[in-house]
Amino acid sequence: MESAFLDTPAALANFLSNLGDCDGHSPRFYVDLEGNNLSRKVAGRDGRTLQEILESRSMIKIFFDIRNDSDALFSLHGINVAVIEDLHLMELASRNFAKRNINGLAKCIERDNTVSFEEKRTWRAVKDKGKSLFDPHQGGTYAVFDRRPLSSEVMEYCTQDVTLMPHLRDIYRGKLCGAWWKRIEAETNAHILLS
C-alpha cells in the first residue's frame, strides 16, 4: 500500500481527489496526524473534505490510539470521527500475555511487525532523529511541524509509522474473533466519546 505525505492544502486536495470510493471496502485510510492545521475544509474535485471522510459512517479509518487525535480533531475543528479501527486496542486484545501495560506504536512495531532487522534498525534511527527535532525534553520544538518546506527528517518521521500500520492490522486482526471485535468497537467508541 502506498502512503501519502500531506503538508499543504494543495497536496491534501490532490489526495482527496484521487482517494476514490473507499466506502464499504477494506481499509485504505490509515492516519497519523502531526502538526497544527489539519486543513479540514480543503476539498477534492468531488467536493469531499477531510472532515467528511473522518466523519463518514461508511468508510473505515485506521488510527493508533484514537484518543489524542479525536480530542484534537473535535476540540480544535469540531470533527466527530466515526468508524475507527484502533490498532492500539487491537494490539491489546490480541495479546496472549498480560494486558496490564499499554504499548505505544513504537513498541508494537518493534515487537510485532515482521519486517527485517535492518528495516527495524533504520526505522528506529528515523524515529529517534525525528523525536529529537520536536521533543522539548530532547532540545526540540513542535514548531518543526509548521516550517515549510519540512525537513526530510520530519517527513520521514511522519510517514514511516503509517507505512507499517497495515501490516500490524493484518497481524492483530488474524488473532481476533468476532466477540473481541465487538468489545474493541465498543471501547473505541467510548474513547471517542470521552475525548
C-alpha positions in Angstrom: 0.0 0.0 0.0 1.4 3.4 -1.0 1.5 6.2 1.6 1.0 9.9 1.0 2.6 12.7 3.0 0.3 15.7 3.0 1.8 19.0 4.2 -0.1 21.6 2.1 -3.7 22.3 1.2 -2.9 21.5 -2.4 -1.4 18.1 -1.5 -4.5 17.3 0.6 -6.9 18.4 -2.2 -5.0 16.2 -4.7 -5.0 13.2 -2.3 -8.8 13.6 -1.7 -9.4 13.8 -5.4 -7.5 10.6 -6.0 -8.8 8.7 -3.0 -11.6 7.1 -5.0 -14.5 5.2 -3.5 -13.4 3.7 -0.2 -16.9 3.2 1.2 -17.6 -0.4 2.2 -14.1 -1.6 1.1 -11.2 -2.9 3.1 -9.4 -0.1 4.9 -7.1 2.0 2.8 -7.2 5.1 5.1 -4.5 4.8 7.7 -4.0 8.0 9.6 -1.2 9.6 11.8 -1.7 13.3 12.5 1.1 15.6 13.3 1.1 19.4 13.4 -1.4 22.3 13.9 -3.5 22.9 10.8 -5.3 19.8 9.5 -6.9 21.6 6.6 -10.3 20.0 7.3 -12.1 22.3 4.9 -9.9 21.6 1.8 -11.9 19.6 -0.7 -11.0 17.3 -3.6 -12.5 17.5 -7.1 -15.6 15.6 -5.9 -16.2 18.0 -3.1 -15.2 15.7 -0.3 -13.3 17.2 2.6 -11.0 15.6 5.1 -13.7 16.3 7.7 -16.3 14.5 5.7 -14.0 11.4 5.3 -13.2 11.4 9.0 -16.9 11.7 9.9 -18.0 9.2 7.3 -20.0 6.3 8.7 -19.3 4.1 5.6 -15.5 4.4 5.4 -13.2 2.6 7.8 -10.3 4.7 9.1 -7.3 3.2 11.0 -5.6 5.1 13.8 -3.2 4.0 16.6 -4.8 5.2 19.9 -7.6 7.5 18.7 -7.9 9.3 22.0 -5.4 12.3 21.4 -6.3 12.6 17.7 -10.0 12.5 18.4 -9.6 15.1 21.2 -7.6 17.4 18.9 -9.9 17.0 15.9 -13.0 17.7 18.0 -11.8 20.4 20.2 -9.9 22.3 17.5 -12.1 21.6 14.5 -15.4 20.2 15.6 -14.8 16.9 13.8 -16.6 13.9 15.2 -14.6 10.9 13.9 -16.6 7.7 13.1 -16.0 4.1 12.0 -12.5 3.9 13.5 -10.4 0.8 14.0 -7.9 1.5 16.7 -4.7 -0.5 16.4 -3.9 0.3 20.0 -6.9 -1.6 21.2 -6.5 -4.4 18.6 -2.9 -5.0 19.9 -4.1 -5.1 23.5 -6.9 -7.6 22.7 -4.7 -9.8 20.6 -2.0 -10.3 23.3 -1.5 -13.8 24.7 0.3 -12.3 27.7 -0.6 -9.8 30.5 -2.8 -6.9 29.4 -1.8 -4.6 32.3 0.7 -2.4 30.3 -0.2 -0.3 27.4 2.2 -0.4 24.4 2.8 2.5 22.1 3.1 2.2 18.4 6.9 2.1 18.5 6.8 -0.9 20.9 4.2 -2.7 18.7 6.4 -2.1 15.6 9.5 -3.4 17.4 7.8 -6.4 18.9 5.1 -7.4 16.4 6.0 -6.2 12.9 7.8 -8.9 10.9 10.0 -6.5 8.8 13.7 -7.4 8.7 16.2 -6.5 11.4 17.8 -3.9 9.1 14.4 -2.3 8.3 13.7 -2.0 12.0 17.1 -0.6 12.7 16.6 2.1 10.0 13.0 2.7 11.3 14.4 3.2 14.9 17.1 5.7 13.7 14.5 7.8 11.8 12.2 7.7 14.9 14.9 8.8 17.2 16.1 11.6 14.9 12.6 12.9 14.4 11.8 12.9 18.1 15.0 14.8 18.9 13.8 17.5 16.5 10.3 18.1 18.1 10.5 16.8 21.6 11.2 19.7 24.0 12.7 17.3 26.5 15.4 16.5 23.9 16.0 20.1 22.9 13.5 20.1 20.1 10.4 22.1 19.3 6.9 21.3 17.9 7.4 24.2 15.6 9.3 21.9 13.2 5.9 20.7 12.0 5.0 24.2 10.9 8.1 25.0 8.9 7.9 24.9 5.1 9.4 23.2 3.4 9.5 20.4 6.0 12.9 18.8 6.6 13.4 15.4 5.1 13.9 14.1 8.7 10.5 15.3 9.8 8.8 14.0 6.6 10.4 10.5 7.2 9.4 10.6 10.8 5.8 11.4 9.9 5.4 8.7 7.2 7.3 5.7 8.3 4.8 4.6 11.0 1.8 4.8 8.7 3.5 2.5 6.1 3.8 -0.2 8.8 0.3 0.1 10.2 -1.5 -2.1 7.5 0.8 -5.0 8.4 0.1 -4.6 12.1 -3.6 -4.5 11.4 -3.3 -7.8 9.5 -1.4 -9.4 12.3 -3.8 -8.3 15.1 -6.9 -8.9 13.0 -5.8 -12.5 12.4 -5.7 -13.2 16.1 -9.1 -11.8 17.0 -12.6 -13.4 16.9 -16.0 -11.7 16.5 -16.5 -11.3 20.2 -13.3 -9.3 20.5 -14.3 -7.1 17.6 -17.5 -6.1 19.3 -15.5 -5.2 22.5 -12.9 -3.3 20.5 -15.6 -1.4 18.7 -17.4 -0.5 21.9 -14.2 0.6 23.6 -13.1 2.6 20.6 -16.5 4.4 20.6 -16.1 5.0 24.3 -12.7 6.6 23.8 -14.0 8.8 21.1 -17.0 9.9 23.2 -14.8 10.6 26.2 -12.3 12.6 24.1 
